[in-house]
Amino acid sequence: MQTDVVLRAVYRAKDQLNREVKGDVGLLCARLRKEAAQHTDWVVVEAPKRERNLPRRRARRAL
């Protein structure tokens, strides 16, 4: 079974990033924060909270 070209590119990028940060998770997080600050339009942000809750569902009666 042959590996997909896209998967090979993803694995290659992952390995390159791991070599650059030398396996240090703190360094990786700092780098991601720096990139997020530079490219605010690329970053996915949490959706705003809704002001009101959905109406409650009526409880079912026992038969």
N, C-alpha and C positions, 0 to 999 in steps of 0.2 A: 504494500500500500504506500503510495507516494504522498508526502506531506504537501499541503497546499502552499502556494507561493506566498499568500498573505500571512499565513501562520509563521512561515520561515522568517519573513520580514519582522513580524512582531517579536519573535523570539530573539532575533538578532538585535533589535533595539533594546529589548529588556536586558540582554547580556551586556551590551555596551553601557547602558545606564548603571548597571551594577558594578562594572569595572570602574566607572568614573567616580562613584561614591564609595567604592571599596567596601561594600556591604554594610555601611553605617546608616542605620535607619534615621538617626537624628539629622545627618547631613542630607539625606534624601528629602526629609520633610522640610528642611530649611530651603532647599533648592526649589521644591514645589511651591512653597509660600512666596519665594522671590518671583518665580514665573507667574504665579497668580496675580501678584501685585502689578507686574508689568503688562499683563494681558487680561484686563478685567472683562473684556468682551468674550473671552474664551471660557471663562470659569462658569460652571453651573452653580447657581445659588439656590438656597432653600426657598420654596414657595412661601409667600406671606401667609400668615395664619388667618383663618376666616374669623370675621367678627362675631358671627352667631353660629350656634350649633344647629344641626339638622333636627327636624322634629322627631320626637320619640316614637318608636313603633308601639302599637297597642299590644299588650300582653295577651297571649292566647289562653283561652279557658281550657281547663282540664275536662276531658269528656267523661 
